[in-house]
Amino acid sequence: GGEVRLSPFEASVPSLEGHTIIGGCGRVGGMIAAMLSRMNYPFLCCDADWRSFERAQAAGFPALFGDMTNKDALEALHIDKARLIILTFNDRALLQLTIQRIRALRPDLVIVAEANHPNHLVELRELGVDHVVLPEFETSAEFLRQALLCNGSEAQLVSRALDEVRQAGCVYFPWVKVDQID
């Protein structure tokens, strides 16, 4: 009989279902992986940067060295069984192509991606990103949380206020037109 050989992709990642795929194993992706690991949620990391990939593996995270625009890499990450994909890199061209490839394989998959500028929010939403994270917005939200807590607000009220701010989204960035955001 013929010997069955696994591709380098198939040999390097465990088979999962209902997992989170983390695109980018750098500082942000690594932090997400650490928290998911700590909470026992299944996940797989993927990075095309060798050093980031090695750091993820050294931390004990299931990781794939690969380009997420590559269909074989996405299939090796078990995109067909994933619950969510988080894209932590912000190279616009790479992000756009990655999202297009993901949508071609899984139009229903929840995608969370980072916008590197408020004007990028609209573009990401039009590409089909479900949740867009804007780092300076989240930093501002944390500063606001600290200010409210230090001024005596109750934690539950602070949490509710931040949820309202996030729901309103881009209206807090005066240089982005509100009518551009759905």
GUTOR-205943 format. One record per residue (C-alpha): x, y, z; residue number from 1. Coordinates in nm, 4 decimals. Layout:
BEGIN
{{X Y Z} NUM},
...
***
This chain:
BEGIN
{{0.0000 0.0000 0.0000} 1},
{{0.0934 0.3601 -0.0503} 2},
{{0.2266 0.5611 0.2355} 3},
{{0.0074 0.8514 0.3411} 4},
{{0.2108 1.1698 0.3776} 5},
{{0.0886 1.4772 0.5514} 6},
{{0.1592 1.8175 0.4068} 7},
{{0.3753 2.0397 0.6289} 8},
{{0.0541 2.2275 0.7138} 9},
{{-0.1428 1.9190 0.8162} 10},
{{0.1432 1.7812 1.0241} 11},
{{0.1845 2.0951 1.2322} 12},
{{-0.1586 2.1754 1.3758} 13},
{{-0.4074 1.9707 1.5773} 14},
{{-0.7567 1.9037 1.4480} 15},
{{-1.0063 2.1246 1.6269} 16},
{{-1.3681 2.2236 1.6045} 17},
{{-1.5372 2.5410 1.7306} 18},
{{-1.1986 2.7049 1.7754} 19},
{{-1.0609 3.0538 1.7312} 20},
{{-0.7991 3.1199 1.4657} 21},
{{-0.5545 3.3959 1.5544} 22},
{{-0.3865 3.5571 1.2546} 23},
{{-0.0613 3.7025 1.3799} 24},
{{0.1358 3.5647 1.6771} 25},
{{0.3061 3.8908 1.7720} 26},
{{0.2364 4.0969 2.0844} 27},
{{-0.1402 4.1244 2.0348} 28},
{{-0.1949 3.7750 1.8972} 29},
{{0.0302 3.6309 2.1664} 30},
{{-0.1693 3.8027 2.4399} 31},
{{-0.4955 3.6713 2.2946} 32},
{{-0.3469 3.3210 2.2707} 33},
{{-0.2261 3.3363 2.6313} 34},
{{-0.5701 3.4350 2.7599} 35},
{{-0.7545 3.1771 2.5480} 36},
{{-0.5084 2.9120 2.6654} 37},
{{-0.5529 3.0149 3.0274} 38},
{{-0.9310 2.9904 2.9890} 39},
{{-0.9073 2.6549 2.8060} 40},
{{-1.0632 2.7774 2.4817} 41},
{{-0.9426 2.5972 2.1696} 42},
{{-0.7381 2.8084 1.9274} 43},
{{-0.4759 2.7965 1.6567} 44},
{{-0.2225 3.0687 1.5734} 45},
{{-0.0811 3.1455 1.2317} 46},
{{0.1999 3.3787 1.1357} 47},
{{0.4188 3.4307 0.8309} 48},
{{0.6934 3.5855 1.0448} 49},
{{0.9303 3.3103 1.1552} 50},
{{1.0308 3.4749 1.4850} 51},
{{0.6687 3.5305 1.5890} 52},
{{0.5847 3.1728 1.4933} 53},
{{0.8792 3.0393 1.6975} 54},
{{0.7792 3.2493 2.0010} 55},
{{0.4239 3.1107 1.9788} 56},
{{0.5549 2.7559 1.9649} 57},
{{0.7984 2.8206 2.2519} 58},
{{0.5031 2.9440 2.4597} 59},
{{0.3318 2.6131 2.3896} 60},
{{0.0661 2.7525 2.1568} 61},
{{-0.0528 2.5447 1.8628} 62},
{{0.0860 2.7427 1.5714} 63},
{{0.1240 2.7237 1.1982} 64},
{{0.3972 2.9008 1.0061} 65},
{{0.2183 3.0214 0.6987} 66},
{{0.0568 3.2888 0.4900} 67},
{{-0.3141 3.3275 0.5646} 68},
{{-0.3815 3.4290 0.2054} 69},
{{-0.2877 3.0703 0.1145} 70},
{{-0.5919 2.8414 0.0842} 71},
{{-0.3896 2.5402 0.2072} 72},
{{-0.2883 2.7285 0.5208} 73},
{{-0.6494 2.8294 0.5910} 74},
{{-0.7636 2.4713 0.5408} 75},
{{-0.4850 2.3437 0.7697} 76},
{{-0.6169 2.5836 1.0348} 77},
{{-0.9495 2.4001 1.0015} 78},
{{-1.1290 2.7130 0.8864} 79},
{{-1.4280 2.4946 0.7955} 80},
{{-1.4773 2.4116 1.1658} 81},
{{-1.3680 2.7408 1.3243} 82},
{{-1.6008 2.9603 1.5288} 83},
{{-1.4072 3.2849 1.4898} 84},
{{-1.1011 3.4332 1.3254} 85},
{{-0.9089 3.7259 1.4750} 86},
{{-0.6734 3.9150 1.2446} 87},
{{-0.4216 4.1094 1.4503} 88},
{{-0.2048 4.2413 1.1686} 89},
{{-0.2825 4.5783 1.0100} 90},
{{-0.1092 4.5744 0.6713} 91},
{{-0.4040 4.6962 0.4635} 92},
{{-0.3282 4.5085 0.1417} 93},
{{-0.2519 4.1830 0.3227} 94},
{{-0.5580 4.2229 0.5447} 95},
{{-0.7855 4.2861 0.2462} 96},
{{-0.6605 3.9807 0.0578} 97},
{{-0.6796 3.7619 0.3689} 98},
{{-1.0392 3.8669 0.4348} 99},
{{-1.1337 3.7966 0.0725} 100},
{{-0.9807 3.4478 0.0924} 101},
{{-1.1547 3.3781 0.4235} 102},
{{-1.4909 3.4942 0.2873} 103},
{{-1.4455 3.2732 -0.0226} 104},
{{-1.4099 2.9687 0.2040} 105},
{{-1.6383 3.0685 0.4919} 106},
{{-1.8852 3.3504 0.4229} 107},
{{-2.0466 3.2851 0.7635} 108},
{{-1.7316 3.2909 0.9790} 109},
{{-1.7109 3.5712 1.2343} 110},
{{-1.4107 3.7926 1.1540} 111},
{{-1.2559 4.0395 1.3990} 112},
{{-0.9867 4.2639 1.2532} 113},
{{-0.7753 4.5605 1.3512} 114},
{{-0.8132 4.8944 1.1757} 115},
{{-0.4982 5.1034 1.1686} 116},
{{-0.6956 5.4266 1.1209} 117},
{{-1.0579 5.5303 1.1805} 118},
{{-1.1061 5.5780 0.8048} 119},
{{-1.0162 5.2108 0.7614} 120},
{{-1.3306 5.1061 0.9539} 121},
{{-1.5608 5.1547 0.6561} 122},
{{-1.3341 4.9574 0.4233} 123},
{{-1.3156 4.6643 0.6652} 124},
{{-1.6906 4.6586 0.7159} 125},
{{-1.7449 4.6596 0.3386} 126},
{{-1.5094 4.3604 0.3110} 127},
{{-1.7304 4.1710 0.5544} 128},
{{-1.5480 4.2123 0.8844} 129},
{{-1.7971 4.1605 1.1660} 130},
{{-1.6115 4.3440 1.4423} 131},
{{-1.3437 4.6086 1.3913} 132},
{{-1.0990 4.6969 1.6679} 133},
{{-0.9373 5.0372 1.6588} 134},
{{-0.6394 5.0376 1.8992} 135},
{{-0.6489 5.4073 1.9873} 136},
{{-1.0225 5.3830 2.0518} 137},
{{-0.9679 5.0917 2.2928} 138},
{{-0.6838 5.2796 2.4620} 139},
{{-0.9137 5.5801 2.5059} 140},
{{-1.1838 5.3519 2.6460} 141},
{{-0.9419 5.2151 2.9067} 142},
{{-0.8357 5.5681 3.0047} 143},
{{-1.2040 5.6576 3.0368} 144},
{{-1.2663 5.3474 3.2506} 145},
{{-0.9841 5.4453 3.4848} 146},
{{-1.1089 5.8058 3.5064} 147},
{{-1.4642 5.6955 3.5870} 148},
{{-1.3516 5.4456 3.8504} 149},
{{-1.1172 5.6994 4.0134} 150},
{{-1.4042 5.9473 4.0244} 151},
{{-1.6170 5.7035 4.2220} 152},
{{-1.8316 5.5438 3.9523} 153},
{{-1.9449 5.1880 4.0212} 154},
{{-1.7832 4.9177 3.8076} 155},
{{-2.1193 4.8106 3.6598} 156},
{{-2.1995 5.1686 3.5528} 157},
{{-1.8533 5.2054 3.4020} 158},
{{-1.8988 4.8826 3.2082} 159},
{{-2.2365 5.0012 3.0774} 160},
{{-2.0926 5.3412 2.9781} 161},
{{-1.8081 5.1761 2.7861} 162},
{{-2.0531 4.9450 2.6097} 163},
{{-2.2474 5.2539 2.4977} 164},
{{-1.9272 5.4190 2.3745} 165},
{{-1.8339 5.1062 2.1773} 166},
{{-2.1852 5.0806 2.0302} 167},
{{-2.1615 5.4417 1.9104} 168},
{{-1.8194 5.3572 1.7679} 169},
{{-1.6734 5.6116 1.5355} 170},
{{-1.8851 5.9084 1.6431} 171},
{{-1.6111 5.9833 1.8954} 172},
{{-1.3617 6.0431 1.6151} 173},
{{-1.4570 6.3819 1.4721} 174},
{{-1.2523 6.3339 1.1547} 175},
{{-1.4677 6.0344 1.0470} 176},
{{-1.8081 6.1125 0.9044} 177},
{{-2.0768 5.9351 1.1065} 178},
{{-2.2847 5.8606 0.7951} 179},
{{-1.9966 5.6432 0.6653} 180},
{{-2.0501 5.3990 0.9487} 181},
{{-2.3494 5.1686 0.9505} 182},
***
